[in-house]
Amino acid sequence: MAWIKIIDDTEADGELKEIYQAQGEKAGALANILKIHSLAPRTLSTHMAFYEAVMHAPGDLSRIQREMIAVVVSSLNRCHY
């Protein structure tokens, strides 16, 4: 498993702290997968905008179906997330 330097939510300040707080409030907790962007908060904002666009876009698949696809792909890739 790769090790990536992160800024924990307890150490975040400025823009990163604001993003962390917003995501934590929205989801009920801050997911560790988001912390990989902590050294470049703009990429975290872009990641979340992309995620929202993919998971909430109009289409034939429900949100649950999209999440299930993500879980299956992660499993096939042996990704713990």
A tleap script that builds the chain and sets N, CA, C and O, in Angstrom:
source leaprc.protein.ff14SB
mol = sequence {
  NMET ALA TRP ILE LYS ILE ILE ASP ASP THR
  GLU ALA ASP GLY GLU LEU LYS GLU ILE TYR
  GLN ALA GLN GLY GLU LYS ALA GLY ALA LEU
  ALA ASN ILE LEU LYS ILE HIE SER LEU ALA
  PRO ARG THR LEU SER THR HIE MET ALA PHE
  TYR GLU ALA VAL MET HIE ALA PRO GLY ASP
  LEU SER ARG ILE GLN ARG GLU MET ILE ALA
  VAL VAL VAL SER SER LEU ASN ARG CYS HIE
  CTYR
}
set mol.1.N position { 0.841 -1.173 0.000 }
set mol.1.CA position { 0.000 0.000 0.000 }
set mol.1.C position { 0.891 1.243 0.000 }
set mol.1.O position { 1.889 1.308 0.718 }
set mol.2.N position { 0.519 2.212 -0.805 }
set mol.2.CA position { 1.285 3.451 -0.897 }
set mol.2.C position { 1.027 4.319 0.335 }
set mol.2.O position { -0.040 4.247 0.943 }
set mol.3.N position { 1.996 5.122 0.687 }
set mol.3.CA position { 1.845 6.065 1.780 }
set mol.3.C position { 1.866 7.458 1.183 }
set mol.3.O position { 2.800 7.817 0.466 }
set mol.4.N position { 0.865 8.223 1.468 }
set mol.4.CA position { 0.736 9.577 0.932 }
set mol.4.C position { 0.653 10.539 2.106 }
set mol.4.O position { -0.162 10.362 3.011 }
set mol.5.N position { 1.504 11.557 2.082 }
set mol.5.CA position { 1.470 12.568 3.132 }
set mol.5.C position { 0.148 13.321 3.050 }
set mol.5.O position { -0.271 13.750 1.975 }
set mol.6.N position { -0.497 13.473 4.193 }
set mol.6.CA position { -1.771 14.193 4.256 }
set mol.6.C position { -1.747 15.202 5.401 }
set mol.6.O position { -0.915 15.137 6.306 }
set mol.7.N position { -2.675 16.120 5.324 }
set mol.7.CA position { -2.929 17.032 6.440 }
set mol.7.C position { -4.230 16.553 7.072 }
set mol.7.O position { -5.279 16.562 6.428 }
set mol.8.N position { -4.162 16.143 8.314 }
set mol.8.CA position { -5.335 15.640 9.016 }
set mol.8.C position { -6.307 16.784 9.290 }
set mol.8.O position { -5.914 17.950 9.314 }
set mol.9.N position { -7.564 16.445 9.494 }
set mol.9.CA position { -8.559 17.481 9.743 }
set mol.9.C position { -8.275 18.267 11.018 }
set mol.9.O position { -8.694 19.418 11.138 }
set mol.10.N position { -7.573 17.663 11.967 }
set mol.10.CA position { -7.239 18.369 13.204 }
set mol.10.C position { -6.129 19.391 12.992 }
set mol.10.O position { -5.930 20.269 13.831 }
set mol.11.N position { -5.405 19.288 11.878 }
set mol.11.CA position { -4.297 20.190 11.574 }
set mol.11.C position { -4.611 21.166 10.444 }
set mol.11.O position { -3.816 22.063 10.160 }
set mol.12.N position { -5.752 21.000 9.803 }
set mol.12.CA position { -6.104 21.818 8.640 }
set mol.12.C position { -6.415 23.251 9.047 }
set mol.12.O position { -6.916 23.510 10.142 }
set mol.13.N position { -6.107 24.177 8.141 }
set mol.13.CA position { -6.487 25.561 8.345 }
set mol.13.C position { -6.858 26.179 7.007 }
set mol.13.O position { -6.670 25.559 5.960 }
set mol.14.N position { -7.377 27.380 7.037 }
set mol.14.CA position { -7.721 28.108 5.829 }
set mol.14.C position { -8.711 27.375 4.936 }
set mol.14.O position { -9.695 26.802 5.404 }
set mol.15.N position { -8.426 27.410 3.637 }
set mol.15.CA position { -9.315 26.807 2.644 }
set mol.15.C position { -9.531 25.315 2.897 }
set mol.15.O position { -10.650 24.814 2.777 }
set mol.16.N position { -8.458 24.611 3.247 }
set mol.16.CA position { -8.574 23.175 3.482 }
set mol.16.C position { -9.514 22.891 4.655 }
set mol.16.O position { -10.342 21.984 4.579 }
set mol.17.N position { -9.392 23.652 5.721 }
set mol.17.CA position { -10.269 23.466 6.878 }
set mol.17.C position { -11.727 23.688 6.497 }
set mol.17.O position { -12.607 22.946 6.933 }
set mol.18.N position { -11.981 24.706 5.688 }
set mol.18.CA position { -13.343 24.993 5.239 }
set mol.18.C position { -13.907 23.839 4.413 }
set mol.18.O position { -15.059 23.443 4.589 }
set mol.19.N position { -13.084 23.305 3.510 }
set mol.19.CA position { -13.519 22.183 2.675 }
set mol.19.C position { -13.781 20.958 3.535 }
set mol.19.O position { -14.810 20.298 3.392 }
set mol.20.N position { -12.853 20.658 4.425 }
set mol.20.CA position { -13.020 19.514 5.330 }
set mol.20.C position { -14.316 19.641 6.135 }
set mol.20.O position { -15.076 18.680 6.249 }
set mol.21.N position { -14.561 20.818 6.686 }
set mol.21.CA position { -15.756 21.019 7.503 }
set mol.21.C position { -17.023 20.836 6.669 }
set mol.21.O position { -17.973 20.188 7.110 }
set mol.22.N position { -17.035 21.405 5.471 }
set mol.22.CA position { -18.212 21.290 4.607 }
set mol.22.C position { -18.474 19.829 4.238 }
set mol.22.O position { -19.617 19.374 4.269 }
set mol.23.N position { -17.426 19.103 3.894 }
set mol.23.CA position { -17.596 17.700 3.524 }
set mol.23.C position { -18.010 16.856 4.724 }
set mol.23.O position { -18.841 15.956 4.599 }
set mol.24.N position { -17.437 17.146 5.875 }
set mol.24.CA position { -17.806 16.419 7.085 }
set mol.24.C position { -19.261 16.629 7.455 }
set mol.24.O position { -19.951 15.688 7.848 }
set mol.25.N position { -19.727 17.862 7.331 }
set mol.25.CA position { -21.127 18.163 7.634 }
set mol.25.C position { -22.058 17.501 6.619 }
set mol.25.O position { -23.113 16.980 6.981 }
set mol.26.N position { -21.663 17.526 5.363 }
set mol.26.CA position { -22.496 16.964 4.304 }
set mol.26.C position { -22.629 15.445 4.426 }
set mol.26.O position { -23.715 14.893 4.248 }
set mol.27.N position { -21.515 14.779 4.730 }
set mol.27.CA position { -21.505 13.310 4.756 }
set mol.27.C position { -21.622 12.736 6.164 }
set mol.27.O position { -21.806 11.529 6.322 }
set mol.28.N position { -21.520 13.570 7.174 }
set mol.28.CA position { -21.567 13.075 8.546 }
set mol.28.C position { -20.191 12.754 9.104 }
set mol.28.O position { -20.029 12.603 10.315 }
set mol.29.N position { -19.207 12.649 8.236 }
set mol.29.CA position { -17.815 12.386 8.627 }
set mol.29.C position { -16.930 12.691 7.419 }
set mol.29.O position { -17.397 12.697 6.280 }
set mol.30.N position { -15.676 12.939 7.678 }
set mol.30.CA position { -14.731 13.203 6.598 }
set mol.30.C position { -14.072 11.890 6.186 }
set mol.30.O position { -13.375 11.268 6.988 }
set mol.31.N position { -14.286 11.468 4.949 }
set mol.31.CA position { -13.721 10.217 4.450 }
set mol.31.C position { -12.213 10.351 4.264 }
set mol.31.O position { -11.729 11.364 3.759 }
set mol.32.N position { -11.480 9.326 4.677 }
set mol.32.CA position { -10.024 9.337 4.541 }
set mol.32.C position { -9.579 9.504 3.092 }
set mol.32.O position { -8.539 10.108 2.829 }
set mol.33.N position { -10.363 8.972 2.146 }
set mol.33.CA position { -9.985 9.058 0.734 }
set mol.33.C position { -9.854 10.514 0.287 }
set mol.33.O position { -9.092 10.809 -0.634 }
set mol.34.N position { -10.579 11.418 0.921 }
set mol.34.CA position { -10.512 12.831 0.544 }
set mol.34.C position { -9.225 13.490 1.030 }
set mol.34.O position { -8.775 14.479 0.451 }
set mol.35.N position { -8.644 12.952 2.073 }
set mol.35.CA position { -7.447 13.558 2.651 }
set mol.35.C position { -6.219 13.446 1.748 }
set mol.35.O position { -5.227 14.142 1.968 }
set mol.36.N position { -6.273 12.574 0.731 }
set mol.36.CA position { -5.116 12.466 -0.166 }
set mol.36.C position { -4.906 13.746 -0.960 }
set mol.36.O position { -3.828 13.969 -1.512 }
set mol.37.N position { -5.929 14.582 -1.018 }
set mol.37.CA position { -5.832 15.861 -1.736 }
set mol.37.C position { -5.421 17.008 -0.817 }
set mol.37.O position { -5.365 18.155 -1.261 }
set mol.38.N position { -5.139 16.730 0.430 }
set mol.38.CA position { -4.974 17.794 1.415 }
set mol.38.C position { -3.822 18.752 1.136 }
set mol.38.O position { -3.856 19.900 1.580 }
set mol.39.N position { -2.814 18.303 0.414 }
set mol.39.CA position { -1.695 19.200 0.106 }
set mol.39.C position { -2.031 20.159 -1.037 }
set mol.39.O position { -1.305 21.121 -1.284 }
set mol.40.N position { -3.137 19.887 -1.731 }
set mol.40.CA position { -3.581 20.746 -2.833 }
set mol.40.C position { -5.103 20.864 -2.757 }
set mol.40.O position { -5.812 20.162 -3.478 }
set mol.41.N position { -5.610 21.743 -1.895 }
set mol.41.CA position { -7.062 21.834 -1.675 }
set mol.41.C position { -7.875 22.038 -2.949 }
set mol.41.O position { -9.019 21.588 -3.018 }
set mol.42.N position { -7.324 22.696 -3.945 }
set mol.42.CA position { -8.071 22.908 -5.185 }
set mol.42.C position { -8.397 21.565 -5.853 }
set mol.42.O position { -9.465 21.407 -6.443 }
set mol.43.N position { -7.479 20.607 -5.759 }
set mol.43.CA position { -7.774 19.296 -6.350 }
set mol.43.C position { -8.874 18.589 -5.563 }
set mol.43.O position { -9.654 17.829 -6.137 }
set mol.44.N position { -8.941 18.831 -4.268 }
set mol.44.CA position { -10.017 18.250 -3.462 }
set mol.44.C position { -11.361 18.823 -3.900 }
set mol.44.O position { -12.329 18.079 -4.061 }
set mol.45.N position { -11.425 20.119 -4.091 }
set mol.45.CA position { -12.665 20.745 -4.558 }
set mol.45.C position { -13.063 20.207 -5.925 }
set mol.45.O position { -14.239 19.940 -6.175 }
set mol.46.N position { -12.086 20.049 -6.807 }
set mol.46.CA position { -12.349 19.524 -8.151 }
set mol.46.C position { -12.796 18.074 -8.079 }
set mol.46.O position { -13.722 17.678 -8.787 }
set mol.47.N position { -12.149 17.273 -7.229 }
set mol.47.CA position { -12.530 15.878 -7.040 }
set mol.47.C position { -13.986 15.783 -6.594 }
set mol.47.O position { -14.751 14.976 -7.123 }
set mol.48.N position { -14.363 16.598 -5.634 }
set mol.48.CA position { -15.727 16.543 -5.107 }
set mol.48.C position { -16.738 17.017 -6.147 }
set mol.48.O position { -17.834 16.462 -6.237 }
set mol.49.N position { -16.392 18.020 -6.924 }
set mol.49.CA position { -17.297 18.488 -7.979 }
set mol.49.C position { -17.495 17.396 -9.029 }
set mol.49.O position { -18.608 17.190 -9.514 }
set mol.50.N position { -16.412 16.696 -9.378 }
set mol.50.CA position { -16.494 15.597 -10.338 }
set mol.50.C position { -17.364 14.467 -9.776 }
set mol.50.O position { -18.237 13.944 -10.470 }
set mol.51.N position { -17.120 14.100 -8.525 }
set mol.51.CA position { -17.891 13.045 -7.873 }
set mol.51.C position { -19.380 13.388 -7.865 }
set mol.51.O position { -20.221 12.555 -8.203 }
set mol.52.N position { -19.691 14.616 -7.476 }
set mol.52.CA position { -21.089 15.044 -7.441 }
set mol.52.C position { -21.717 14.985 -8.825 }
set mol.52.O position { -22.859 14.547 -8.974 }
set mol.53.N position { -20.972 15.425 -9.844 }
set mol.53.CA position { -21.496 15.410 -11.215 }
set mol.53.C position { -21.768 13.987 -11.684 }
set mol.53.O position { -22.788 13.734 -12.326 }
set mol.54.N position { -20.878 13.064 -11.376 }
set mol.54.CA position { -21.047 11.672 -11.803 }
set mol.54.C position { -22.182 10.995 -11.038 }
set mol.54.O position { -23.025 10.331 -11.640 }
set mol.55.N position { -22.207 11.158 -9.737 }
set mol.55.CA position { -23.178 10.434 -8.926 }
set mol.55.C position { -24.587 11.028 -8.968 }
set mol.55.O position { -25.558 10.330 -8.675 }
set mol.56.N position { -24.709 12.287 -9.325 }
set mol.56.CA position { -26.019 12.928 -9.317 }
set mol.56.C position { -26.482 13.353 -10.708 }
set mol.56.O position { -27.491 14.047 -10.836 }
set mol.57.N position { -25.764 12.949 -11.740 }
set mol.57.CA position { -26.149 13.310 -13.103 }
set mol.57.C position { -27.454 12.614 -13.487 }
set mol.57.O position { -27.728 11.508 -13.021 }
set mol.58.N position { -28.244 13.246 -14.320 }
set mol.58.CA position { -29.449 12.571 -14.792 }
set mol.58.C position { -29.063 11.336 -15.612 }
set mol.58.O position { -28.018 11.311 -16.261 }
set mol.59.N position { -29.891 10.352 -15.574 }
set mol.59.CA position { -29.623 9.146 -16.353 }
set mol.59.C position { -30.457 7.983 -15.868 }
set mol.59.O position { -31.276 8.118 -14.960 }
set mol.60.N position { -30.238 6.846 -16.484 }
set mol.60.CA position { -31.028 5.654 -16.175 }
set mol.60.C position { -30.591 4.958 -14.892 }
set mol.60.O position { -31.359 4.186 -14.319 }
set mol.61.N position { -29.378 5.218 -14.436 }
set mol.61.CA position { -28.885 4.562 -13.223 }
set mol.61.C position { -29.238 5.381 -11.989 }
set mol.61.O position { -29.124 6.606 -11.987 }
set mol.62.N position { -29.669 4.686 -10.943 }
set mol.62.CA position { -29.954 5.360 -9.676 }
set mol.62.C position { -28.635 5.620 -8.942 }
set mol.62.O position { -27.586 5.092 -9.315 }
set mol.63.N position { -28.708 6.418 -7.925 }
set mol.63.CA position { -27.520 6.689 -7.103 }
set mol.63.C position { -27.010 5.394 -6.480 }
set mol.63.O position { -25.801 5.167 -6.426 }
set mol.64.N position { -27.911 4.552 -6.014 }
set mol.64.CA position { -27.521 3.275 -5.407 }
set mol.64.C position { -26.809 2.395 -6.430 }
set mol.64.O position { -25.799 1.767 -6.111 }
set mol.65.N position { -27.324 2.346 -7.648 }
set mol.65.CA position { -26.671 1.545 -8.685 }
set mol.65.C position { -25.270 2.078 -8.989 }
set mol.65.O position { -24.337 1.300 -9.184 }
set mol.66.N position { -25.124 3.390 -9.027 }
set mol.66.CA position { -23.806 3.996 -9.279 }
set mol.66.C position { -22.829 3.651 -8.160 }
set mol.66.O position { -21.667 3.334 -8.413 }
set mol.67.N position { -23.316 3.716 -6.919 }
set mol.67.CA position { -22.460 3.362 -5.778 }
set mol.67.C position { -22.074 1.885 -5.824 }
set mol.67.O position { -20.937 1.527 -5.518 }
set mol.68.N position { -23.032 1.023 -6.210 }
set mol.68.CA position { -22.724 -0.407 -6.312 }
set mol.68.C position { -21.656 -0.664 -7.363 }
set mol.68.O position { -20.768 -1.490 -7.152 }
set mol.69.N position { -21.730 0.022 -8.479 }
set mol.69.CA position { -20.713 -0.119 -9.524 }
set mol.69.C position { -19.351 0.299 -8.979 }
set mol.69.O position { -18.349 -0.373 -9.225 }
set mol.70.N position { -19.314 1.396 -8.248 }
set mol.70.CA position { -18.056 1.866 -7.668 }
set mol.70.C position { -17.479 0.835 -6.701 }
set mol.70.O position { -16.269 0.611 -6.686 }
set mol.71.N position { -18.331 0.211 -5.897 }
set mol.71.CA position { -17.872 -0.799 -4.945 }
set mol.71.C position { -17.329 -2.025 -5.680 }
set mol.71.O position { -16.285 -2.559 -5.305 }
set mol.72.N position { -18.026 -2.468 -6.715 }
set mol.72.CA position { -17.570 -3.637 -7.475 }
set mol.72.C position { -16.234 -3.347 -8.153 }
set mol.72.O position { -15.325 -4.176 -8.103 }
set mol.73.N position { -16.106 -2.198 -8.777 }
set mol.73.CA position { -14.848 -1.845 -9.444 }
set mol.73.C position { -13.713 -1.747 -8.428 }
set mol.73.O position { -12.609 -2.226 -8.683 }
set mol.74.N position { -13.978 -1.133 -7.284 }
set mol.74.CA position { -12.951 -1.048 -6.236 }
set mol.74.C position { -12.544 -2.430 -5.763 }
set mol.74.O position { -11.362 -2.694 -5.544 }
set mol.75.N position { -13.510 -3.304 -5.608 }
set mol.75.CA position { -13.215 -4.673 -5.183 }
set mol.75.C position { -12.371 -5.411 -6.219 }
set mol.75.O position { -11.399 -6.082 -5.872 }
set mol.76.N position { -12.742 -5.287 -7.475 }
set mol.76.CA position { -11.971 -5.927 -8.547 }
set mol.76.C position { -10.533 -5.402 -8.607 }
set mol.76.O position { -9.604 -6.128 -8.961 }
set mol.77.N position { -10.377 -4.139 -8.256 }
set mol.77.CA position { -9.046 -3.520 -8.243 }
set mol.77.C position { -8.323 -3.732 -6.929 }
set mol.77.O position { -7.223 -3.215 -6.729 }
set mol.78.N position { -8.939 -4.494 -6.028 }
set mol.78.CA position { -8.393 -4.763 -4.699 }
set mol.78.C position { -8.118 -3.478 -3.915 }
set mol.78.O position { -7.124 -3.349 -3.201 }
set mol.79.N position { -9.023 -2.562 -4.081 }
set mol.79.CA position { -8.939 -1.281 -3.386 }
set mol.79.C position { -9.772 -1.375 -2.110 }
set mol.79.O position { -10.943 -1.751 -2.167 }
set mol.80.N position { -9.192 -1.044 -0.972 }
set mol.80.CA position { -9.905 -1.131 0.293 }
set mol.80.C position { -11.056 -0.167 0.392 }
set mol.80.O position { -11.980 -0.372 1.180 }
set mol.81.N position { -11.010 0.884 -0.402 }
set mol.81.CA position { -12.085 1.862 -0.355 }
set mol.81.C position { -13.311 1.254 -0.989 }
set mol.81.O position { -14.354 1.903 -1.063 }
savepdb mol mol.pdb
quit
